[in-house]
Amino acid sequence: MIQVTIDQLIFSPIEIEAKVGDTIEWTNKDIVAHTAMVRDDWDVIIAANKSASFVLQKAGTFEYYCRFHPNMKWHIIVNPK
């Protein structure tokens, strides 16, 4: 499982490398909800002070961001299994 923390409107780490089938778990330490969204692909809602997870389903290089706070950006490289 790949752990990503959201704290003070920042994803950490801001770049990771993973494989198809890996799970990402976001832990939101902020007092507001966030999302982890890749346009036209996936959108995970992470409630305030909660965690959420997603299983990576396809390879590629993706920029994802928070739909509620578009300046929050993150980069992921997903390799084939």
mmCIF file of the N, C-alpha and C atoms, coordinates in Angstrom:
data_MODEL
# 
_entry.id   MODEL 
# 
loop_
_atom_site.group_PDB 
_atom_site.id 
_atom_site.type_symbol 
_atom_site.label_atom_id 
_atom_site.label_alt_id 
_atom_site.label_comp_id 
_atom_site.label_asym_id 
_atom_site.label_entity_id 
_atom_site.label_seq_id 
_atom_site.pdbx_PDB_ins_code 
_atom_site.Cartn_x 
_atom_site.Cartn_y 
_atom_site.Cartn_z 
_atom_site.occupancy 
_atom_site.B_iso_or_equiv 
_atom_site.pdbx_formal_charge 
_atom_site.auth_seq_id 
_atom_site.auth_comp_id 
_atom_site.auth_asym_id 
_atom_site.auth_atom_id 
_atom_site.pdbx_PDB_model_num 
ATOM 1   N N  . MET A 1 1  ? 0.847   -1.182 0.000   1.00 0.00 ? 1  MET A N  1 
ATOM 2   C CA . MET A 1 1  ? 0.000   0.000  0.000   1.00 0.00 ? 1  MET A CA 1 
ATOM 3   C C  . MET A 1 1  ? 0.888   1.239  0.000   1.00 0.00 ? 1  MET A C  1 
ATOM 4   N N  . ILE A 1 2  ? 0.515   2.185  -0.826  1.00 0.00 ? 2  ILE A N  1 
ATOM 5   C CA . ILE A 1 2  ? 1.246   3.451  -0.927  1.00 0.00 ? 2  ILE A CA 1 
ATOM 6   C C  . ILE A 1 2  ? 0.495   4.486  -0.099  1.00 0.00 ? 2  ILE A C  1 
ATOM 7   N N  . GLN A 1 3  ? 1.180   5.108  0.827   1.00 0.00 ? 3  GLN A N  1 
ATOM 8   C CA . GLN A 1 3  ? 0.578   6.083  1.726   1.00 0.00 ? 3  GLN A CA 1 
ATOM 9   C C  . GLN A 1 3  ? 0.853   7.503  1.227   1.00 0.00 ? 3  GLN A C  1 
ATOM 10  N N  . VAL A 1 4  ? -0.215  8.307  1.152   1.00 0.00 ? 4  VAL A N  1 
ATOM 11  C CA . VAL A 1 4  ? -0.101  9.721  0.805   1.00 0.00 ? 4  VAL A CA 1 
ATOM 12  C C  . VAL A 1 4  ? -0.831  10.504 1.891   1.00 0.00 ? 4  VAL A C  1 
ATOM 13  N N  . THR A 1 5  ? -0.183  11.523 2.408   1.00 0.00 ? 5  THR A N  1 
ATOM 14  C CA . THR A 1 5  ? -0.776  12.374 3.435   1.00 0.00 ? 5  THR A CA 1 
ATOM 15  C C  . THR A 1 5  ? -1.186  13.708 2.822   1.00 0.00 ? 5  THR A C  1 
ATOM 16  N N  . ILE A 1 6  ? -2.333  14.194 3.240   1.00 0.00 ? 6  ILE A N  1 
ATOM 17  C CA . ILE A 1 6  ? -2.776  15.538 2.858   1.00 0.00 ? 6  ILE A CA 1 
ATOM 18  C C  . ILE A 1 6  ? -2.768  16.374 4.135   1.00 0.00 ? 6  ILE A C  1 
ATOM 19  N N  . ASP A 1 7  ? -1.973  17.440 4.129   1.00 0.00 ? 7  ASP A N  1 
ATOM 20  C CA . ASP A 1 7  ? -1.861  18.284 5.313   1.00 0.00 ? 7  ASP A CA 1 
ATOM 21  C C  . ASP A 1 7  ? -1.603  19.712 4.845   1.00 0.00 ? 7  ASP A C  1 
ATOM 22  N N  . GLN A 1 8  ? -2.408  20.644 5.309   1.00 0.00 ? 8  GLN A N  1 
ATOM 23  C CA . GLN A 1 8  ? -2.301  22.052 4.950   1.00 0.00 ? 8  GLN A CA 1 
ATOM 24  C C  . GLN A 1 8  ? -2.346  22.247 3.428   1.00 0.00 ? 8  GLN A C  1 
ATOM 25  N N  . LEU A 1 9  ? -3.300  21.540 2.783   1.00 0.00 ? 9  LEU A N  1 
ATOM 26  C CA . LEU A 1 9  ? -3.565  21.643 1.346   1.00 0.00 ? 9  LEU A CA 1 
ATOM 27  C C  . LEU A 1 9  ? -2.390  21.163 0.481   1.00 0.00 ? 9  LEU A C  1 
ATOM 28  N N  . ILE A 1 10 ? -1.613  20.215 0.996   1.00 0.00 ? 10 ILE A N  1 
ATOM 29  C CA . ILE A 1 10 ? -0.474  19.675 0.247   1.00 0.00 ? 10 ILE A CA 1 
ATOM 30  C C  . ILE A 1 10 ? -0.510  18.154 0.285   1.00 0.00 ? 10 ILE A C  1 
ATOM 31  N N  . PHE A 1 11 ? -0.383  17.525 -0.903  1.00 0.00 ? 11 PHE A N  1 
ATOM 32  C CA . PHE A 1 11 ? -0.206  16.081 -0.987  1.00 0.00 ? 11 PHE A CA 1 
ATOM 33  C C  . PHE A 1 11 ? 1.260   15.774 -0.690  1.00 0.00 ? 11 PHE A C  1 
ATOM 34  N N  . SER A 1 12 ? 1.518   14.748 0.108   1.00 0.00 ? 12 SER A N  1 
ATOM 35  C CA . SER A 1 12 ? 2.899   14.377 0.401   1.00 0.00 ? 12 SER A CA 1 
ATOM 36  C C  . SER A 1 12 ? 3.028   12.863 0.446   1.00 0.00 ? 12 SER A C  1 
ATOM 37  N N  . PRO A 1 13 ? 3.911   12.273 -0.351  1.00 0.00 ? 13 PRO A N  1 
ATOM 38  C CA . PRO A 1 13 ? 4.818   12.937 -1.283  1.00 0.00 ? 13 PRO A CA 1 
ATOM 39  C C  . PRO A 1 13 ? 4.054   13.440 -2.505  1.00 0.00 ? 13 PRO A C  1 
ATOM 40  N N  . ILE A 1 14 ? 4.648   14.361 -3.244  1.00 0.00 ? 14 ILE A N  1 
ATOM 41  C CA . ILE A 1 14 ? 3.946   14.937 -4.401  1.00 0.00 ? 14 ILE A CA 1 
ATOM 42  C C  . ILE A 1 14 ? 4.189   14.151 -5.675  1.00 0.00 ? 14 ILE A C  1 
ATOM 43  N N  . GLU A 1 15 ? 5.101   13.170 -5.621  1.00 0.00 ? 15 GLU A N  1 
ATOM 44  C CA . GLU A 1 15 ? 5.335   12.320 -6.784  1.00 0.00 ? 15 GLU A CA 1 
ATOM 45  C C  . GLU A 1 15 ? 5.658   10.914 -6.301  1.00 0.00 ? 15 GLU A C  1 
ATOM 46  N N  . ILE A 1 16 ? 5.023   9.923  -6.919  1.00 0.00 ? 16 ILE A N  1 
ATOM 47  C CA . ILE A 1 16 ? 5.328   8.531  -6.594  1.00 0.00 ? 16 ILE A CA 1 
ATOM 48  C C  . ILE A 1 16 ? 5.363   7.705  -7.864  1.00 0.00 ? 16 ILE A C  1 
ATOM 49  N N  . GLU A 1 17 ? 5.930   6.515  -7.730  1.00 0.00 ? 17 GLU A N  1 
ATOM 50  C CA . GLU A 1 17 ? 5.923   5.523  -8.794  1.00 0.00 ? 17 GLU A CA 1 
ATOM 51  C C  . GLU A 1 17 ? 5.276   4.270  -8.220  1.00 0.00 ? 17 GLU A C  1 
ATOM 52  N N  . ALA A 1 18 ? 4.370   3.665  -8.985  1.00 0.00 ? 18 ALA A N  1 
ATOM 53  C CA . ALA A 1 18 ? 3.614   2.512  -8.515  1.00 0.00 ? 18 ALA A CA 1 
ATOM 54  C C  . ALA A 1 18 ? 3.419   1.538  -9.666  1.00 0.00 ? 18 ALA A C  1 
ATOM 55  N N  . LYS A 1 19 ? 2.704   0.450  -9.391  1.00 0.00 ? 19 LYS A N  1 
ATOM 56  C CA . LYS A 1 19 ? 2.381   -0.544 -10.412 1.00 0.00 ? 19 LYS A CA 1 
ATOM 57  C C  . LYS A 1 19 ? 0.879   -0.738 -10.469 1.00 0.00 ? 19 LYS A C  1 
ATOM 58  N N  . VAL A 1 20 ? 0.384   -1.161 -11.623 1.00 0.00 ? 20 VAL A N  1 
ATOM 59  C CA . VAL A 1 20 ? -1.021  -1.525 -11.751 1.00 0.00 ? 20 VAL A CA 1 
ATOM 60  C C  . VAL A 1 20 ? -1.329  -2.563 -10.664 1.00 0.00 ? 20 VAL A C  1 
ATOM 61  N N  . GLY A 1 21 ? -2.424  -2.374 -9.959  1.00 0.00 ? 21 GLY A N  1 
ATOM 62  C CA . GLY A 1 21 ? -2.807  -3.279 -8.879  1.00 0.00 ? 21 GLY A CA 1 
ATOM 63  C C  . GLY A 1 21 ? -2.419  -2.778 -7.502  1.00 0.00 ? 21 GLY A C  1 
ATOM 64  N N  . ASP A 1 22 ? -1.496  -1.801 -7.427  1.00 0.00 ? 22 ASP A N  1 
ATOM 65  C CA . ASP A 1 22 ? -1.140  -1.214 -6.131  1.00 0.00 ? 22 ASP A CA 1 
ATOM 66  C C  . ASP A 1 22 ? -2.304  -0.384 -5.604  1.00 0.00 ? 22 ASP A C  1 
ATOM 67  N N  . THR A 1 23 ? -2.373  -0.282 -4.294  1.00 0.00 ? 23 THR A N  1 
ATOM 68  C CA . THR A 1 23 ? -3.394  0.539  -3.639  1.00 0.00 ? 23 THR A CA 1 
ATOM 69  C C  . THR A 1 23 ? -2.752  1.802  -3.093  1.00 0.00 ? 23 THR A C  1 
ATOM 70  N N  . ILE A 1 24 ? -3.393  2.930  -3.362  1.00 0.00 ? 24 ILE A N  1 
ATOM 71  C CA . ILE A 1 24 ? -2.982  4.202  -2.756  1.00 0.00 ? 24 ILE A CA 1 
ATOM 72  C C  . ILE A 1 24 ? -3.970  4.506  -1.642  1.00 0.00 ? 24 ILE A C  1 
ATOM 73  N N  . GLU A 1 25 ? -3.449  4.887  -0.491  1.00 0.00 ? 25 GLU A N  1 
ATOM 74  C CA . GLU A 1 25 ? -4.315  5.330  0.601   1.00 0.00 ? 25 GLU A CA 1 
ATOM 75  C C  . GLU A 1 25 ? -3.936  6.757  0.959   1.00 0.00 ? 25 GLU A C  1 
ATOM 76  N N  . TRP A 1 26 ? -4.915  7.640  0.879   1.00 0.00 ? 26 TRP A N  1 
ATOM 77  C CA . TRP A 1 26 ? -4.731  9.035  1.255   1.00 0.00 ? 26 TRP A CA 1 
ATOM 78  C C  . TRP A 1 26 ? -5.265  9.227  2.668   1.00 0.00 ? 26 TRP A C  1 
ATOM 79  N N  . THR A 1 27 ? -4.504  9.924  3.494   1.00 0.00 ? 27 THR A N  1 
ATOM 80  C CA . THR A 1 27 ? -4.946  10.298 4.831   1.00 0.00 ? 27 THR A CA 1 
ATOM 81  C C  . THR A 1 27 ? -5.037  11.814 4.863   1.00 0.00 ? 27 THR A C  1 
ATOM 82  N N  . ASN A 1 28 ? -6.245  12.306 5.066   1.00 0.00 ? 28 ASN A N  1 
ATOM 83  C CA . ASN A 1 28 ? -6.507  13.738 5.047   1.00 0.00 ? 28 ASN A CA 1 
ATOM 84  C C  . ASN A 1 28 ? -6.456  14.281 6.470   1.00 0.00 ? 28 ASN A C  1 
ATOM 85  N N  . LYS A 1 29 ? -5.447  15.077 6.774   1.00 0.00 ? 29 LYS A N  1 
ATOM 86  C CA . LYS A 1 29 ? -5.299  15.677 8.104   1.00 0.00 ? 29 LYS A CA 1 
ATOM 87  C C  . LYS A 1 29 ? -5.909  17.080 8.174   1.00 0.00 ? 29 LYS A C  1 
ATOM 88  N N  . ASP A 1 30 ? -6.455  17.548 7.055   1.00 0.00 ? 30 ASP A N  1 
ATOM 89  C CA . ASP A 1 30 ? -7.065  18.875 7.020   1.00 0.00 ? 30 ASP A CA 1 
ATOM 90  C C  . ASP A 1 30 ? -8.490  18.839 7.578   1.00 0.00 ? 30 ASP A C  1 
ATOM 91  N N  . ILE A 1 31 ? -9.023  20.024 7.861   1.00 0.00 ? 31 ILE A N  1 
ATOM 92  C CA . ILE A 1 31 ? -10.386 20.124 8.405   1.00 0.00 ? 31 ILE A CA 1 
ATOM 93  C C  . ILE A 1 31 ? -11.434 20.280 7.306   1.00 0.00 ? 31 ILE A C  1 
ATOM 94  N N  . VAL A 1 32 ? -10.987 20.172 6.043   1.00 0.00 ? 32 VAL A N  1 
ATOM 95  C CA . VAL A 1 32 ? -11.895 20.230 4.891   1.00 0.00 ? 32 VAL A CA 1 
ATOM 96  C C  . VAL A 1 32 ? -11.694 18.991 4.030   1.00 0.00 ? 32 VAL A C  1 
ATOM 97  N N  . ALA A 1 33 ? -12.705 18.623 3.269   1.00 0.00 ? 33 ALA A N  1 
ATOM 98  C CA . ALA A 1 33 ? -12.614 17.475 2.361   1.00 0.00 ? 33 ALA A CA 1 
ATOM 99  C C  . ALA A 1 33 ? -11.753 17.819 1.150   1.00 0.00 ? 33 ALA A C  1 
ATOM 100 N N  . HIS A 1 34 ? -11.163 16.770 0.570   1.00 0.00 ? 34 HIS A N  1 
ATOM 101 C CA . HIS A 1 34 ? -10.384 16.895 -0.650  1.00 0.00 ? 34 HIS A CA 1 
ATOM 102 C C  . HIS A 1 34 ? -10.772 15.758 -1.587  1.00 0.00 ? 34 HIS A C  1 
ATOM 103 N N  . THR A 1 35 ? -10.285 15.825 -2.823  1.00 0.00 ? 35 THR A N  1 
ATOM 104 C CA . THR A 1 35 ? -10.424 14.701 -3.744  1.00 0.00 ? 35 THR A CA 1 
ATOM 105 C C  . THR A 1 35 ? -9.054  14.413 -4.346  1.00 0.00 ? 35 THR A C  1 
ATOM 106 N N  . ALA A 1 36 ? -8.921  13.219 -4.873  1.00 0.00 ? 36 ALA A N  1 
ATOM 107 C CA . ALA A 1 36 ? -7.758  12.852 -5.682  1.00 0.00 ? 36 ALA A CA 1 
ATOM 108 C C  . ALA A 1 36 ? -8.352  12.492 -7.039  1.00 0.00 ? 36 ALA A C  1 
ATOM 109 N N  . MET A 1 37 ? -8.189  13.379 -8.012  1.00 0.00 ? 37 MET A N  1 
ATOM 110 C CA . MET A 1 37 ? -8.893  13.228 -9.286  1.00 0.00 ? 37 MET A CA 1 
ATOM 111 C C  . MET A 1 37 ? -7.919  13.246 -10.462 1.00 0.00 ? 37 MET A C  1 
ATOM 112 N N  . VAL A 1 38 ? -8.105  12.277 -11.352 1.00 0.00 ? 38 VAL A N  1 
ATOM 113 C CA . VAL A 1 38 ? -7.454  12.289 -12.657 1.00 0.00 ? 38 VAL A CA 1 
ATOM 114 C C  . VAL A 1 38 ? -8.573  12.514 -13.655 1.00 0.00 ? 38 VAL A C  1 
ATOM 115 N N  . ARG A 1 39 ? -8.501  13.589 -14.399 1.00 0.00 ? 39 ARG A N  1 
ATOM 116 C CA . ARG A 1 39 ? -9.580  13.975 -15.322 1.00 0.00 ? 39 ARG A CA 1 
ATOM 117 C C  . ARG A 1 39 ? -9.982  12.809 -16.227 1.00 0.00 ? 39 ARG A C  1 
ATOM 118 N N  . ASP A 1 40 ? -11.282 12.556 -16.302 1.00 0.00 ? 40 ASP A N  1 
ATOM 119 C CA . ASP A 1 40 ? -11.870 11.507 -17.151 1.00 0.00 ? 40 ASP A CA 1 
ATOM 120 C C  . ASP A 1 40 ? -11.402 10.102 -16.780 1.00 0.00 ? 40 ASP A C  1 
ATOM 121 N N  . ASP A 1 41 ? -10.924 9.911  -15.545 1.00 0.00 ? 41 ASP A N  1 
ATOM 122 C CA . ASP A 1 41 ? -10.469 8.583  -15.163 1.00 0.00 ? 41 ASP A CA 1 
ATOM 123 C C  . ASP A 1 41 ? -10.952 8.198  -13.775 1.00 0.00 ? 41 ASP A C  1 
ATOM 124 N N  . TRP A 1 42 ? -10.464 8.846  -12.722 1.00 0.00 ? 42 TRP A N  1 
ATOM 125 C CA . TRP A 1 42 ? -10.909 8.503  -11.379 1.00 0.00 ? 42 TRP A CA 1 
ATOM 126 C C  . TRP A 1 42 ? -10.986 9.732  -10.494 1.00 0.00 ? 42 TRP A C  1 
ATOM 127 N N  . ASP A 1 43 ? -11.828 9.617  -9.471  1.00 0.00 ? 43 ASP A N  1 
ATOM 128 C CA . ASP A 1 43 ? -12.076 10.720 -8.550  1.00 0.00 ? 43 ASP A CA 1 
ATOM 129 C C  . ASP A 1 43 ? -12.413 10.133 -7.190  1.00 0.00 ? 43 ASP A C  1 
ATOM 130 N N  . VAL A 1 44 ? -11.497 10.258 -6.255  1.00 0.00 ? 44 VAL A N  1 
ATOM 131 C CA . VAL A 1 44 ? -11.670 9.699  -4.915  1.00 0.00 ? 44 VAL A CA 1 
ATOM 132 C C  . VAL A 1 44 ? -11.915 10.849 -3.952  1.00 0.00 ? 44 VAL A C  1 
ATOM 133 N N  . ILE A 1 45 ? -13.002 10.779 -3.189  1.00 0.00 ? 45 ILE A N  1 
ATOM 134 C CA . ILE A 1 45 ? -13.296 11.806 -2.185  1.00 0.00 ? 45 ILE A CA 1 
ATOM 135 C C  . ILE A 1 45 ? -12.682 11.376 -0.856  1.00 0.00 ? 45 ILE A C  1 
ATOM 136 N N  . ILE A 1 46 ? -11.933 12.301 -0.233  1.00 0.00 ? 46 ILE A N  1 
ATOM 137 C CA . ILE A 1 46 ? -11.290 12.039 1.049   1.00 0.00 ? 46 ILE A CA 1 
ATOM 138 C C  . ILE A 1 46 ? -11.851 13.045 2.045   1.00 0.00 ? 46 ILE A C  1 
ATOM 139 N N  . ALA A 1 47 ? -12.711 12.578 2.924   1.00 0.00 ? 47 ALA A N  1 
ATOM 140 C CA . ALA A 1 47 ? -13.361 13.450 3.902   1.00 0.00 ? 47 ALA A CA 1 
ATOM 141 C C  . ALA A 1 47 ? -12.332 14.022 4.879   1.00 0.00 ? 47 ALA A C  1 
ATOM 142 N N  . ALA A 1 48 ? -12.687 15.133 5.512   1.00 0.00 ? 48 ALA A N  1 
ATOM 143 C CA . ALA A 1 48 ? -11.816 15.757 6.503   1.00 0.00 ? 48 ALA A CA 1 
ATOM 144 C C  . ALA A 1 48 ? -11.494 14.765 7.616   1.00 0.00 ? 48 ALA A C  1 
ATOM 145 N N  . ASN A 1 49 ? -10.228 14.719 7.985   1.00 0.00 ? 49 ASN A N  1 
ATOM 146 C CA . ASN A 1 49 ? -9.754  13.853 9.072   1.00 0.00 ? 49 ASN A CA 1 
ATOM 147 C C  . ASN A 1 49 ? -10.085 12.379 8.861   1.00 0.00 ? 49 ASN A C  1 
ATOM 148 N N  . LYS A 1 50 ? -10.118 11.942 7.599   1.00 0.00 ? 50 LYS A N  1 
ATOM 149 C CA . LYS A 1 50 ? -10.418 10.541 7.261   1.00 0.00 ? 50 LYS A CA 1 
ATOM 150 C C  . LYS A 1 50 ? -9.406  10.047 6.234   1.00 0.00 ? 50 LYS A C  1 
ATOM 151 N N  . SER A 1 51 ? -9.533  8.768  5.892   1.00 0.00 ? 51 SER A N  1 
ATOM 152 C CA . SER A 1 51 ? -8.699  8.160  4.854   1.00 0.00 ? 51 SER A CA 1 
ATOM 153 C C  . SER A 1 51 ? -9.586  7.574  3.770   1.00 0.00 ? 51 SER A C  1 
ATOM 154 N N  . ALA A 1 52 ? -9.022  7.416  2.589   1.00 0.00 ? 52 ALA A N  1 
ATOM 155 C CA . ALA A 1 52 ? -9.709  6.770  1.471   1.00 0.00 ? 52 ALA A CA 1 
ATOM 156 C C  . ALA A 1 52 ? -8.642  6.087  0.626   1.00 0.00 ? 52 ALA A C  1 
ATOM 157 N N  . SER A 1 53 ? -9.055  5.051  -0.122  1.00 0.00 ? 53 SER A N  1 
ATOM 158 C CA . SER A 1 53 ? -8.070  4.328  -0.922  1.00 0.00 ? 53 SER A CA 1 
ATOM 159 C C  . SER A 1 53 ? -8.616  4.041  -2.318  1.00 0.00 ? 53 SER A C  1 
ATOM 160 N N  . PHE A 1 54 ? -7.686  3.670  -3.208  1.00 0.00 ? 54 PHE A N  1 
ATOM 161 C CA . PHE A 1 54 ? -8.018  3.394  -4.598  1.00 0.00 ? 54 PHE A CA 1 
ATOM 162 C C  . PHE A 1 54 ? -6.983  2.420  -5.146  1.00 0.00 ? 54 PHE A C  1 
ATOM 163 N N  . VAL A 1 55 ? -7.445  1.420  -5.916  1.00 0.00 ? 55 VAL A N  1 
ATOM 164 C CA . VAL A 1 55 ? -6.555  0.465  -6.562  1.00 0.00 ? 55 VAL A CA 1 
ATOM 165 C C  . VAL A 1 55 ? -6.264  0.959  -7.980  1.00 0.00 ? 55 VAL A C  1 
ATOM 166 N N  . LEU A 1 56 ? -4.991  1.104  -8.304  1.00 0.00 ? 56 LEU A N  1 
ATOM 167 C CA . LEU A 1 56 ? -4.580  1.588  -9.625  1.00 0.00 ? 56 LEU A CA 1 
ATOM 168 C C  . LEU A 1 56 ? -4.884  0.533  -10.674 1.00 0.00 ? 56 LEU A C  1 
ATOM 169 N N  . GLN A 1 57 ? -5.565  0.954  -11.755 1.00 0.00 ? 57 GLN A N  1 
ATOM 170 C CA . GLN A 1 57 ? -6.078  -0.008 -12.716 1.00 0.00 ? 57 GLN A CA 1 
ATOM 171 C C  . GLN A 1 57 ? -5.454  0.068  -14.092 1.00 0.00 ? 57 GLN A C  1 
ATOM 172 N N  . LYS A 1 58 ? -4.694  1.140  -14.378 1.00 0.00 ? 58 LYS A N  1 
ATOM 173 C CA . LYS A 1 58 ? -4.045  1.194  -15.687 1.00 0.00 ? 58 LYS A CA 1 
ATOM 174 C C  . LYS A 1 58 ? -2.731  1.934  -15.604 1.00 0.00 ? 58 LYS A C  1 
ATOM 175 N N  . ALA A 1 59 ? -1.832  1.536  -16.510 1.00 0.00 ? 59 ALA A N  1 
ATOM 176 C CA . ALA A 1 59 ? -0.496  2.126  -16.538 1.00 0.00 ? 59 ALA A CA 1 
ATOM 177 C C  . ALA A 1 59 ? -0.526  3.489  -17.221 1.00 0.00 ? 59 ALA A C  1 
ATOM 178 N N  . GLY A 1 60 ? 0.432   4.318  -16.863 1.00 0.00 ? 60 GLY A N  1 
ATOM 179 C CA . GLY A 1 60 ? 0.567   5.619  -17.486 1.00 0.00 ? 60 GLY A CA 1 
ATOM 180 C C  . GLY A 1 60 ? 1.176   6.620  -16.524 1.00 0.00 ? 60 GLY A C  1 
ATOM 181 N N  . THR A 1 61 ? 1.348   7.818  -17.006 1.00 0.00 ? 61 THR A N  1 
ATOM 182 C CA . THR A 1 61 ? 1.818   8.930  -16.187 1.00 0.00 ? 61 THR A CA 1 
ATOM 183 C C  . THR A 1 61 ? 0.648   9.880  -16.025 1.00 0.00 ? 61 THR A C  1 
ATOM 184 N N  . PHE A 1 62 ? 0.312   10.200 -14.786 1.00 0.00 ? 62 PHE A N  1 
ATOM 185 C CA . PHE A 1 62 ? -0.895  10.970 -14.505 1.00 0.00 ? 62 PHE A CA 1 
ATOM 186 C C  . PHE A 1 62 ? -0.590  12.151 -13.594 1.00 0.00 ? 62 PHE A C  1 
ATOM 187 N N  . GLU A 1 63 ? -1.262  13.244 -13.871 1.00 0.00 ? 63 GLU A N  1 
ATOM 188 C CA . GLU A 1 63 ? -1.317  14.381 -12.961 1.00 0.00 ? 63 GLU A CA 1 
ATOM 189 C C  . GLU A 1 63 ? -2.672  14.295 -12.273 1.00 0.00 ? 63 GLU A C  1 
ATOM 190 N N  . TYR A 1 64 ? -2.686  14.312 -10.966 1.00 0.00 ? 64 TYR A N  1 
ATOM 191 C CA . TYR A 1 64 ? -3.995  14.372 -10.330 1.00 0.00 ? 64 TYR A CA 1 
ATOM 192 C C  . TYR A 1 64 ? -4.054  15.581 -9.427  1.00 0.00 ? 64 TYR A C  1 
ATOM 193 N N  . TYR A 1 65 ? -5.247  15.966 -9.091  1.00 0.00 ? 65 TYR A N  1 
ATOM 194 C CA . TYR A 1 65 ? -5.452  17.192 -8.333  1.00 0.00 ? 65 TYR A CA 1 
ATOM 195 C C  . TYR A 1 65 ? -6.708  17.057 -7.485  1.00 0.00 ? 65 TYR A C  1 
ATOM 196 N N  . CYS A 1 66 ? -6.898  18.024 -6.611  1.00 0.00 ? 66 CYS A N  1 
ATOM 197 C CA . CYS A 1 66 ? -8.113  18.082 -5.795  1.00 0.00 ? 66 CYS A CA 1 
ATOM 198 C C  . CYS A 1 66 ? -9.165  18.890 -6.571  1.00 0.00 ? 66 CYS A C  1 
ATOM 199 N N  . ARG A 1 67 ? -10.310 18.271 -6.792  1.00 0.00 ? 67 ARG A N  1 
ATOM 200 C CA . ARG A 1 67 ? -11.392 18.947 -7.526  1.00 0.00 ? 67 ARG A CA 1 
ATOM 201 C C  . ARG A 1 67 ? -11.865 20.195 -6.772  1.00 0.00 ? 67 ARG A C  1 
ATOM 202 N N  . PHE A 1 68 ? -11.804 20.159 -5.438  1.00 0.00 ? 68 PHE A N  1 
ATOM 203 C CA . PHE A 1 68 ? -12.242 21.301 -4.629  1.00 0.00 ? 68 PHE A CA 1 
ATOM 204 C C  . PHE A 1 68 ? -11.172 22.398 -4.552  1.00 0.00 ? 68 PHE A C  1 
ATOM 205 N N  . HIS A 1 69 ? -9.917  22.013 -4.676  1.00 0.00 ? 69 HIS A N  1 
ATOM 206 C CA . HIS A 1 69 ? -8.782  22.941 -4.563  1.00 0.00 ? 69 HIS A CA 1 
ATOM 207 C C  . HIS A 1 69 ? -7.805  22.632 -5.710  1.00 0.00 ? 69 HIS A C  1 
ATOM 208 N N  . PRO A 1 70 ? -8.100  23.099 -6.935  1.00 0.00 ? 70 PRO A N  1 
ATOM 209 C CA . PRO A 1 70 ? -7.336  22.702 -8.124  1.00 0.00 ? 70 PRO A CA 1 
ATOM 210 C C  . PRO A 1 70 ? -5.845  23.040 -8.084  1.00 0.00 ? 70 PRO A C  1 
ATOM 211 N N  . ASN A 1 71 ? -5.427  23.907 -7.179  1.00 0.00 ? 71 ASN A N  1 
ATOM 212 C CA . ASN A 1 71 ? -4.004  24.215 -7.070  1.00 0.00 ? 71 ASN A CA 1 
ATOM 213 C C  . ASN A 1 71 ? -3.243  23.094 -6.362  1.00 0.00 ? 71 ASN A C  1 
ATOM 214 N N  . MET A 1 72 ? -3.961  22.155 -5.739  1.00 0.00 ? 72 MET A N  1 
ATOM 215 C CA . MET A 1 72 ? -3.330  20.996 -5.105  1.00 0.00 ? 72 MET A CA 1 
ATOM 216 C C  . MET A 1 72 ? -3.092  19.946 -6.186  1.00 0.00 ? 72 MET A C  1 
ATOM 217 N N  . LYS A 1 73 ? -1.830  19.762 -6.572  1.00 0.00 ? 73 LYS A N  1 
ATOM 218 C CA . LYS A 1 73 ? -1.505  18.845 -7.665  1.00 0.00 ? 73 LYS A CA 1 
ATOM 219 C C  . LYS A 1 73 ? -0.511  17.797 -7.190  1.00 0.00 ? 73 LYS A C  1 
ATOM 220 N N  . TRP A 1 74 ? -0.511  16.673 -7.925  1.00 0.00 ? 74 TRP A N  1 
ATOM 221 C CA . TRP A 1 74 ? 0.302   15.530 -7.557  1.00 0.00 ? 74 TRP A CA 1 
ATOM 222 C C  . TRP A 1 74 ? 0.610   14.760 -8.815  1.00 0.00 ? 74 TRP A C  1 
ATOM 223 N N  . HIS A 1 75 ? 1.702   14.024 -8.837  1.00 0.00 ? 75 HIS A N  1 
ATOM 224 C CA . HIS A 1 75 ? 2.158   13.324 -10.036 1.00 0.00 ? 75 HIS A CA 1 
ATOM 225 C C  . HIS A 1 75 ? 2.374   11.852 -9.697  1.00 0.00 ? 75 HIS A C  1 
ATOM 226 N N  . ILE A 1 76 ? 1.885   10.966 -10.566 1.00 0.00 ? 76 ILE A N  1 
ATOM 227 C CA . ILE A 1 76 ? 2.074   9.527  -10.347 1.00 0.00 ? 76 ILE A CA 1 
ATOM 228 C C  . ILE A 1 76 ? 2.434   8.836  -11.661 1.00 0.00 ? 76 ILE A C  1 
ATOM 229 N N  . ILE A 1 77 ? 3.406   7.944  -11.564 1.00 0.00 ? 77 ILE A N  1 
ATOM 230 C CA . ILE A 1 77 ? 3.779   7.087  -12.681 1.00 0.00 ? 77 ILE A CA 1 
ATOM 231 C C  . ILE A 1 77 ? 3.320   5.683  -12.301 1.00 0.00 ? 77 ILE A C  1 
ATOM 232 N N  . VAL A 1 78 ? 2.464   5.098  -13.132 1.00 0.00 ? 78 VAL A N  1 
ATOM 233 C CA . VAL A 1 78 ? 1.954   3.748  -12.879 1.00 0.00 ? 78 VAL A CA 1 
ATOM 234 C C  . VAL A 1 78 ? 2.525   2.829  -13.950 1.00 0.00 ? 78 VAL A C  1 
ATOM 235 N N  . ASN A 1 79 ? 3.354   1.891  -13.516 1.00 0.00 ? 79 ASN A N  1 
ATOM 236 C CA . ASN A 1 79 ? 3.979   0.927  -14.415 1.00 0.00 ? 79 ASN A CA 1 
ATOM 237 C C  . ASN A 1 79 ? 3.102   -0.312 -14.552 1.00 0.00 ? 79 ASN A C  1 
ATOM 238 N N  . PRO A 1 80 ? 3.234   -1.055 -15.662 1.00 0.00 ? 80 PRO A N  1 
ATOM 239 C CA . PRO A 1 80 ? 2.500   -2.316 -15.779 1.00 0.00 ? 80 PRO A CA 1 
ATOM 240 C C  . PRO A 1 80 ? 2.924   -3.270 -14.661 1.00 0.00 ? 80 PRO A C  1 
ATOM 241 N N  . LYS A 1 81 ? 2.106   -4.272 -14.395 1.00 0.00 ? 81 LYS A N  1 
ATOM 242 C CA . LYS A 1 81 ? 2.431   -5.264 -13.354 1.00 0.00 ? 81 LYS A CA 1 
ATOM 243 C C  . LYS A 1 81 ? 3.761   -5.901 -13.579 1.00 0.00 ? 81 LYS A C  1 
# 
